[in-house]
Structure formats: structure tokens, C-alpha cells
Amino acid sequence: MLIIKLTDRRETLDDIEKICLYLTTHKELLPLITKEEVKDISYILKPTFKADHNEAEKKAHWEKVFNEFTLTDNKGDELRFHREKQTDALYFGTKKGFETLTSINNDEPAIKSIFNS
């Protein structure tokens, strides 16, 4: 079980570019990225002189990466991006890790109310 929090809210274009840059600069990840994902990541990282930095197009490519990028760990568990519904925070990890995290977060208000009484 593994889960890593990447952002506290919906990711910005800057966050997206940092994530994609990380994926491309770590040599152990490169063989795991599909040709289609390489095209999407390359588009996201491509410099532009447009005032909006091609934000809409880059975010469209990001959605594909978000939905399709997966890794498999040595135990056979699939790791992928997840989004927390309340805050739009971005995570990467196993489904079990994300489900555990969200179940803990759902219990959090009850825990706070116990300590605040």
C-alpha cells in the first residue's frame, strides 16, 4: 500500500509541468512510459511564447496522462494518479492506499469534534 500527496488542491499548469518533468528526468521511469504518454508529456513540457502558455491544450494532454499513466510495483499492485473529491488534491499510489487515506480523511471531522468538546 502506497500513497503520495502531490498537491493540496487542483493542480496548476506549473504543478503539471513539474510532475511531467519528474517523470522524464528519472531514468528508471522512462522505460515504463508508453509512446502515447511520451507524446502527451512532451506537449506539456514544450515551451511556448503564447500568453496563456497553451494552458487549455496542455491540460487536455494532462487529463490523458492523469487517466492513463500507471506503474506496477514488484508486488503486482497498480500505481496511478488519484484525486480527492473534497479538495481536488492530487495523489499518486495504489488504490488501496488511496482508499485508506480517504477513509481516514472521512473520519477526521468526527475525531476533531471529540477533541474539541
C-alpha positions, 0 to 999 in steps of 0.5 A, a space after each residue: 500500500 502506497 500513497 503520495 500527496 502531490 498537491 493540496 488542491 487542483 493542480 496548476 499548469 506549473 504543478 503539471 509541468 513539474 510532475 511531467 518533468 519528474 517523470 522524464 528526468 528519472 531514468 528508471 521511469 522512462 522505460 515504463 512510459 508508453 509512446 502515447 504518454 511520451 507524446 502527451 508529456 512532451 506537449 506539456 513540457 514544450 515551451 511556448 511564447 503564447 500568453 496563456 502558455 497553451 494552458 487549455 491544450 496542455 491540460 487536455 494532454 494532462 487529463 490523458 496522462 492523469 487517466 492513463 499513466 500507471 506503474 506496477 510495483 514488484 508486488 503486482 499492485 497498480 500505481 496511478 494518479 488519484 484525486 480527492 473529491 473534497 479538495 481536488 488534491 492530487 495523489 499518486 499510489 495504489 488504490 488501496 492506499 488511496 482508499 485508506 487515506 480517504 477513509 481516514 480523511 472521512 473520519 477526521 471531522 468526527 475525531 476533531 469534534 471529540 477533541 474539541 468538546 
